[in-house]
Amino acid sequence: MRVRWALEEVGQPYDVRLLSFKAMKEPTHLALHPFGQIPTFEEGDLALFESGAIVFHIAERHAGLLPDDANARARAITWMFAAISTVEPPILERQVAMFAEGDRSWAAQRLPLVDDRIRDRLGELSARLSDAEWLDGAFSAGDLMMVHVLLRLRASGILEEYPNLSAYVARGEARPAYKRAFDAQLAVFTAASTG
Ligand SMILES: N[C@@H](CCC(=O)N[C@@H](CS)C(=O)NCC(=O)O)C(=O)O
């Protein structure tokens, strides 16, 4: 979704290649992604992995996701890193705690600790965002990454504890480019479940 959304924001056409979980771990895909994951991105003879690096590449090469002013650009890039290296880790930890470790005897004790670590980050982010529309001026790749990271909390109920962050995420989802990306992604799952 991050890569689709970025491509939709900058108006670049793209083709999607779907992979099975099995194919992700096979040599052809491991040549593109050393950790056997998705997404990967190919453009001419360039192959990239890591959603943050791919979104950054798209944002650098096409107008619309990074400001022209050098300092504002550096700050937008900083928010990209903040999203994936500071805000996302405890959110990912929650998913591991629930889905990979949910059957362990200590799972019920661990989850509240992880949730509190998420709340620490969201409280700080909420204070910084305050009543602004986006993190630093106009919408940027930093917002794209942050909104998508926060969307991982959709089912948790935690995001709703921070009304300005909920509204921020809703603003991201309301962007026409997000909607196009989401509809295209949804169509993949709809086709898979009805096909
Ligand atoms: N840090 C990576 C994370 C990639 C990732 O976790 N991908 C998931 C799908 S969203 C995946 O491929 N999971 C299968 C696996 O790890 O085996 C990125 O942002 O691209």
The ligand as a Gaussian input file, in Angstrom:
#p B3LYP/6-31G(d) Opt

LIG

0 1
 N       10.688000      -3.310000       6.688000
 C       10.023000      -3.969000       5.583000
 C        8.959000      -4.897000       6.126000
 C        8.380000      -5.747000       5.040000
 C        7.355000      -6.713000       5.556000
 O        7.222000      -6.929000       6.778000
 N        6.629000      -7.322000       4.623000
 C        5.642000      -8.313000       4.976000
 C        4.342000      -8.024000       4.250000
 S        3.728000      -6.419000       4.653000
 C        6.126000      -9.665000       4.494000
 O        6.690000      -9.773000       3.437000
 N        5.870000     -10.689000       5.305000
 C        6.208000     -12.041000       4.972000
 C        7.470000     -12.502000       5.651000
 O        8.117000     -11.722000       6.371000
 O        7.801000     -13.666000       5.467000
 C        9.405000      -2.905000       4.644000
 O        8.950000      -1.877000       5.149000
 O        9.394000      -3.115000       3.422000

